[in-house]
């Protein structure tokens, strides 16, 4: 003990380290970097006793940049600084010595009498629970009496970046700062995920599986940010140390791979250039290999060089793809260019601080990455929106052409009809027009009601309003526009083209349409997500389902409505369950007729009839089951042609 005391005293006197004056104040915070000094132990051979000898103490040097940072270096670094309680009362401070990934770290406090307090000893494979203070930041607690001095000695080894933020704070200041950080970080991640989800749904509706690529990009970017801030290690996988160590570069590579793939699909590179398409595929393949091999080779220098080379190749491929899209004057290409420039600047900014010695603080680099991802997400969402706009314009042009052709055909047909045949046909057409108008008017009423509720409440989300407007547009465009009133079948909308689509799109649109009305009526409307895909007319299924939900909300006197899908060996069933008053079998049969309604109903008696007509025309089975006092179940069965995932 005497020898250690002598060495500690010599260390206090002979090092060039500064003395940090700590104050026991609630808002106290002090950067210890400019007051610290460092010794590089390239052979990792020294221990604490040797470091505190006068010979080695004299070898400590000031941190040149004020930041404890030595770039990429695998030496053991010894960092020390003298702490003194400059207040008049005993104080407790938390020392932040944060490093996301390290091989080993020890934090000790050498008192003036030579005694040593072991504040923290961690190996790189230690779980989160091994930390003395359970926080995403690495923190140690010290307590000093008034005027008391002690020397903080930290040694650590890492094969990645060596930057170690080092500062002292009061406990209250630390808690307040980190809570503000968490709120800001999680809000940014939530906005990124929400924005990405909306764009993914729209892009999926336009391009199918390509939309899932964008969704994977958003998830990997959010995962990268969560892991980079150590939230994942604290809350999600506190015992999966190897996963935490590998996830940071792997998630970064995943983000780059999915981003490259998304840009290639959005710009339709496969159709535009075989060379560019090959370049995108090659860069994604290289990155996928690096991702799979990360657990085995992450610590090797060749892996880091290979990751850098693959990243450069992928970025060059992205630039070439975007330039090609700009030359083709493809809508949204300029937004992709902005996204690439913003992200490139953010990554270059971060990497320059990561590989250099003390260029700027770690938190500043992290802020650059977060801002880059956010702006990139905005630009990508804008590019998707422009792509959807162009698709709608093309659809509108096609509908106008179809309308002109239909009108010409009708005029030629009417020119050769005899007077008596014209009178008889006019009567039949008038009847069908009334049916088509009543059906369309009935189905348009609900989305209009939803829009009124959203506007009246002042909280309508863009996605909800857009969904209702699109639904109205589809009913009008497909139900009334393809032919003049009085022509066609009683329900022209039912003749829409069949396609393969996800039933979850129908369920989520219905949920958004009726959410406000259900809330106002005090009804618990639950929508169970489905992974089922079917081959059918999506608008017909949408109209059938929305009519059934609307009837249940308005007339069933229910407190709960559940909508979901049930798998069968020969197809899929959409089911609407309510716990309302129910009906007797004879009343149930009457209500399926057009215009029939319950004794206390103020509706038009069209909802169930429209659903039945659509089912008959689409060759879909529709049935109702009900019992007085036990509620009603409506089922829409899509037969064996259904395809499920």
Buried (B, 14 or more C-beta within 10 A) or exposed (E): EEEBBBBBBBBBEBBEBBBBEBBBEEEBBBBBBBBBBBBBBEEEEBEBEBBBBBEBBBBBEBBEBBBBBBBBBEBBBBBBBBBBBBBEEEBEBBBBBBBBBBBBBBBBBBBEEBEBEEBBEBEBEBBBEBBBBEBBBBBBBBBBEEEBBBBBBBBBBBBBBBBBBBBBBBBEBBEBBBEEBEEEBBEBBEEBBBBBBBBBBBBBBBBEEBBBBBBBBBBBBBBBBBBBBBBBBBEBBBEBBEBBBBBBBBBBBBBBBBBBBBBBBBBBBBEBBEEBBEBBBBBBEBBBEBBEEBEEBBBEEEBBEBBEEBBEBBBEBBBBBBEBBBEEEBBBBBBBBBBBBBBBBBBEBBBEBBEBBBBBBBEEBBBBBBBBBBBBBBBBBBBBBBBBEBBEEEEEEEBEEEBEEBEEEEEEEEEEEEEEEEEEBEEEBEEBBEBBBBBBEBBBBBBBBBBBBBEEEEEBEEBBBBBBEBBBBBBEBBBBBBBBEBBBBBBBBBBBEEEEBBBBBBBBBBBBBBBBBBEEEEBEBEBEEBEBBBEBBBBBBBBBBBBBBBBBBBBBBBEBBBBBBBEEEEBBBBBBBBBBBBBEEEBBEBBBEBEBBBEEBEBBBBBBBBBBBBBEBBEBBBBBBBEEEEBBBBBBBBBEEBEBE
